[in-house]
Amino acid sequence: MFFRDITPEYLSSQGINPDGLLFGPNFLPYNPYLKLFSRDLRKGYQLAEVKMWKCLRAKNMGYAFRRQYPILNYIADFYCKQLNLVVEIDGCSHFSAEAQEKDAERDRQMRAIGLKVIRVNDGEVRKDAERIANWIIEQAEMK
């Protein structure tokens, strides 16, 4: 799916409310109000995000990642345009039933616009971020 194919009509057909989203031929639709919030999130990192960012931004990965990137009405922890990939690092706040329902809906919406979503546990990232980063790339290239 190309960015230009993601129209308000397409989102509506997928059960996603397009109201307030910006659309363009070269970027994913996003809520412009999240742009400032995403900048603030880049300043205050969790340890797992810092470690993952160091691994994903390394040149030897071969892909360009963005961090705290607004997509639809969400902010993805990491996004790679070349792989159509969103990476989410889940801490303990994601383990409740309510949080898992919200995450499932978020993932459904991301997949509806052609993105792959990979979720990783922040404890695993803190233990061995490089191994997890390599695993993420392997999984993304297989899908």
C-alpha positions in Angstrom: 0.0 0.0 0.0 1.3 3.5 -0.9 0.8 6.6 1.2 -1.3 8.1 -1.5 -3.7 5.2 -1.3 -4.5 6.0 2.3 -7.4 8.3 2.0 -10.1 9.4 4.5 -12.5 7.1 2.6 -10.2 4.2 2.9 -9.7 4.7 6.6 -13.4 5.0 7.2 -13.9 1.7 5.3 -11.4 0.1 7.8 -13.3 1.5 10.8 -10.8 4.2 11.5 -12.0 7.8 12.1 -10.1 10.1 9.7 -11.3 13.3 11.3 -8.5 15.6 12.2 -5.8 13.6 10.4 -3.3 15.1 7.9 -2.9 13.3 4.7 -0.2 13.5 2.1 1.3 11.5 -0.8 4.7 11.1 1.0 3.7 10.4 4.6 1.4 8.4 6.7 -1.8 10.1 7.9 -1.3 11.5 11.4 -2.9 13.8 14.0 -1.0 17.1 13.9 -1.6 17.7 17.5 0.6 14.8 18.4 3.6 16.3 16.7 4.6 18.5 19.6 3.9 15.7 22.1 6.1 13.3 20.1 8.9 15.8 20.3 8.6 16.0 24.0 8.6 12.2 24.2 11.9 12.1 22.4 13.5 14.2 25.2 12.4 11.8 28.0 13.3 8.2 27.4 12.8 5.0 29.2 16.0 2.9 29.6 14.7 0.2 27.2 13.9 2.9 24.5 17.4 4.4 24.9 19.1 1.0 24.4 16.8 0.1 21.4 17.4 3.5 19.8 21.2 3.0 20.0 20.9 -0.3 18.2 18.3 0.6 15.6 19.9 3.9 14.5 23.3 2.1 14.0 24.3 2.2 10.4 25.0 -1.6 10.3 21.2 -2.3 10.6 20.8 -1.0 7.1 17.5 0.7 7.8 16.5 4.2 8.8 14.3 4.3 11.9 12.4 7.2 13.4 11.6 7.4 17.1 8.3 8.6 18.7 6.7 9.0 15.3 3.1 10.1 15.0 0.9 7.7 12.9 -2.9 8.1 12.8 -3.9 9.0 16.4 -0.9 7.3 18.0 2.8 7.8 18.5 4.9 4.8 17.5 8.0 4.1 19.6 9.9 3.4 16.4 9.0 3.5 12.8 10.9 2.3 9.7 9.5 3.4 6.3 11.6 1.0 4.2 10.2 -2.0 6.2 6.7 -0.6 6.8 7.4 -1.4 10.4 6.3 -0.1 13.8 8.2 -1.3 16.8 6.5 -1.0 20.2 8.4 -1.5 23.5 5.9 -2.7 26.1 6.5 -2.2 29.8 4.4 -3.3 32.7 1.6 -0.7 31.9 0.8 -2.8 28.8 0.0 -6.0 30.8 -3.5 -5.2 32.0 -6.5 -6.5 30.1 -7.6 -2.9 29.3 -4.2 -2.0 28.0 -4.0 -5.1 25.9 -7.4 -4.3 24.3 -6.2 -0.8 23.4 -2.9 -2.2 22.0 -4.9 -4.7 19.9 -7.0 -1.9 18.4 -3.9 0.2 17.8 -2.2 -2.7 16.1 -5.3 -3.4 14.0 -5.4 0.2 12.8 -1.7 0.1 12.0 -2.1 -3.1 10.0 -5.1 -1.6 8.2 -2.8 1.0 6.6 -0.2 -1.7 5.6 2.2 -1.6 8.6 3.8 -4.5 10.3 3.7 -4.2 14.1 6.3 -5.9 16.4 5.9 -5.6 20.1 8.8 -6.4 22.4 9.0 -6.6 26.2 11.1 -3.8 27.7 12.7 -6.2 30.2 14.1 -8.2 27.3 15.3 -5.1 25.6 17.1 -3.9 28.8 18.8 -7.3 29.0 20.1 -7.5 25.4 18.9 -4.7 23.1 21.3 -5.7 20.3 19.9 -9.3 20.1 16.3 -8.0 20.2 17.1 -5.4 17.5 18.6 -8.1 15.2 15.5 -10.3 15.9 13.2 -7.4 15.0 15.0 -6.9 11.6 14.9 -10.6 10.9 11.1 -10.7 11.7 10.4 -7.6 9.6 12.3 -8.9 6.6 10.4 -12.3 6.7 6.9 -10.8 6.8 
